[in-house]
């Protein structure tokens, strides 16, 4: 059995009659903040042959912190074929509950004899409050404010540090002066004597020439590989290849 089912049930107040009242959320929140104070008065008007008319009027303490309907009507609902009770237990955070948790009990506070619902009375006060609520909800969260003089607080920054750095970098790249074609070709031949394959970024660093101008020269001197294992890399055309290994091979063939 669970720990909850093993607790004892105190039925001392089982014969006490209770009212179960459903109240609007705004009213319940007000009552929660009125600990130690009266929340209002309940008025019951009995008329022979009719159901009693029940009204609730909030106290001044309940009304002072916010605008809520002053009066509410209490509507009774049938409890036919329903048996309701109210159970309670000690607050788990209380000192007595913490001292002896195994001795905690459930208490039957009583039996529900009336099921009621609290609704605001539609009078002039209630209608005015609803109008104010509608106006408040329709009010835009942001408004346009006209200023007659410039304010530094709202002055935008014309140039951010990051944007300035990017602009300087772009200008530096754009200022690359095209060297003489023969000079660029010498740099390329010198580079290809060291390695057979290069990508465009490495050749750009070596020659320090604009990419577009560099590609024009590369198309005359090199082949562009589109297949693996040297995909997207440049290689000298066969007629321009002159590697040291080839020279040694020629020398060996001549000596033979």
N, C-alpha and C positions, 0 to 999 in steps of 0.2 A: 504494500500500500504506500501511497505517496505521503510526504510529510504533511501536506495540506489536509488530506482525508483523516489523518490521525488526531487532528486537533479537536478539542471538546467544543461543543456549541452551548452557549449560555442562553437559555430561553426565558429568563426572568421577565422580560418585557414583551413576551409574545402576544399578550392581550391588548397592547397599546395600539390605538388606531393612528395611522399616519396619512398625510396628504402627499401625493406624488405630483409635483407641479413642474411643467415644462415652461421655461422662461426664455426669452430672446437672449442671444449671446451678449449683446451690449449690456443687458440688465444683469446677467450672471457675472460679467466682469466687474460691474460696479459693486455687487454684493461681496465679491471676493476681496475687495479693497476696503470694506467697511467693517472689519473685525472689531468687535467691542462697541459697535454703534447700531442703533435701530436703522433698518433699511427702509421702513415705511409702515403703513397701517393697512390692515385688511378690513373691508367693510362688507358685511353680509346683510342684505335686505330680504326679509322673508315676506312673501305674498301668499295668502291662502290659495291652495289649488294650483300653484305654479312652483317651478324650481326657484330656489333662492338666487338672487342676483348678487354676484360677488365682484367687488372692485378692489383694486390695490392702488394706493397713492404713495409715491416715493417720498422719503423724508428729505429735509433740507440738506442733510449731510450727503445723501446719495446724489442730489442734484447739483451740488456746488462744483464738482470737478469737471463736469461736462454737460452738454445739452442732450438730454434724453427725454422721451415723453414722460410727462408728470403722472398721468393716470393710465392704468391698464385694466382691462376687463378680464375676468377669470372665467373660462368656459369649462364646464364639467363634461367629462366623457364617461361612458358606461364601462363598468368593470364586470359585465356579465360573463360568466364562465371563466373568469380570470382570478387567480390567487397570487398576489404579489407580496413579497416581504422585503425588508431592508436588513442587510447584514453588515457588520462592521468588525474591524480588528484594530489592535493598537498600531500606532505609527511605527514602522520599522526603525526610524531614526530616533525614537524616544529612548530615554535612559532605562525605563522599565523593560522595554522590548529587547534592548541590547544586553541587559543584565541576564535575562533568563529566556532565551528564544524558545527553549523547549516547552515553556509553560504558557505560550501565547494561546489565546482562545479566540473563537469567533462568537460574536454577539448578535442575537436576533433582536433588532431594535423595535420591531413591531410589524403590524400587518397593514398594507395599503388599503384604506377604505374609500379614498377619493382620488381619482385621476383627473388632473386639471391642466389647462393650458392658458398661459398668460399672454394676452395680446394687447397692443396699444390702443387706446381710445382715439378714434379719428375725430379730433376737435380742432379748433383754430390753432392751438399751440402745436399740435402734432403736424398739421399741414404746413405751418411756417417752418418747422424744423426740417421737414422733408424738402421744402423749397431751398433752404439754405444748403442742405446736403447735395442737392442736384447742382446748384450753382458752384459749389466747391469742387465737385467732380468734373464739371465742364471747364473749370479754369485751367488754362494751359500751364504746364510745369515750367516752360521757358518763355520769356517775353523779350521783346526788342526794346532796348533802352537807347534813347537819343542823347548823345553827348555833344556839348558845345565847344569842347576843347580837347586836344589830343592827350591821351593818357599813356604814359610809358608802360603801364601794366599790360595794356592790350596791344602794344607795338610789336609787330611780328619781326622775327629775325630774318634779315634779308639773305644772309649767307651763313649757313651752318658749317662747322669745322670740317665735317665729313665731306660735304659737297665741295668746299674749297679745295680739299686735298684731291678729290677726283678730277676737278677741273684742271688743276695744275698738272696732274698726271697725263690727262688727255692732251694738254697743250705741249707738254714735253714730247709726247709720242708724235704729235703732228709736226713738230719742228725738225724732225729727222731730215737732213739734206741728202738728196740723192748724190751718191758718189759717181765718178766716171765708171762706165760699164766695164772697162778693162780692169780697173782696180777691184771691182766687186768680183769679177771672174777669177782674179788671182787669189783672192781670199777664199773663194769656193774651192778652187783646185787644191790650195794648201790644206783646207779642212778635209777634203776627200782623200788626201794622202795618208791621213791619220786613221780615218774610219771609212768604211764602205757605204754605210747607210746613215742618214740623218733625217730627223723630222723638221718641220718648218720652224718650230719654235727655237730649236738649237741654232739653225742657220740664221735666224733673225738676230739672235744674240751675238753670233760671231761677226756678221757683216754690219749690224746696226743700220739696216736699210728698211724703208717702208715695206710692209708685207706685199702689197700689190706690185711694186717695182721689183722686188726680189723674186716673185713668182714668174714674172715675165722672163727674167734671165734664167731661172731654173728650167723652164720649159725648153729653152734652147740647148742647155747643157745636160739635163738629167731626165731620167725616166721616173715616173711616179708609180710605186707599187700599190696595187689594189688587192693583192692576195697575200695570205700568210706564207711564211713567218715574218715578213717585213712589210706588213700592210701599213699604208699611210706614211711611208718613208720614201725619201728621194735617193736615187743612185745615179752615178754618172753614166751617160750613154756609152755603149761599147767603144765608139771611136775616140772617147776622151779618157778612157780608163788607162792608167799607167801606174800600176802598183809595183812595189819593190820586189814582191814575190815573182811577178811576171818577168822582171829584169833578170833575176837569178836563173829562172827557167830558160830564158833566151841564151844567157851566157853558157849554161850547161849544154844546151843543144848545139851551140857553135863549137865548143871544145870537143864534142863528140865527133 
